[in-house]
Amino acid sequence: MTAPGPADGTGPAPAHPTDPEGRRTTMETTADGSGQAPAQVSAALREAVAAMIGTDPGAIAPDANLIHLGLGSLEMMRLVNRWRREGLPVQFRELAAEPTLDAWQRHFDAVAAAPGEASA
């Protein structure tokens, strides 16, 4: 398992993609320049969650409540620990607060773009 890949789902992304100035980034820029493009769920994220709850990756809607689909707090913590070992400083409380693939992808994009952030 690799860390969740780029939002277009083409495969694993580098641990910390950078812009030309060397700043880490994964957010797309929107037409208004806000940089807050809606997250598209990566294939790696979808597959990791599907494996944890024993379902087909395509069966999980991006806005489906993962807890209602059977993802418990222990499974969620296992995923968090795996992603942290792979260098993505995700936060359990953020994932638990909004347990959907869309929300998780936004969280992954935000922590990957934040330079030097440590997990709590």
HELIX and SHEET records of a PDB file:
HELIX    1   1 ALA A   43  ILE A   53  1                                  11    
HELIX    2   2 PRO A   57  ALA A   59  5                                   3    
HELIX    3   3 SER A   73  ARG A   85  1                                  13    
HELIX    4   4 PHE A   92  ALA A   97  1                                   6    
HELIX    5   5 LEU A  101  ALA A  113  1                                  13    
END                                                                             
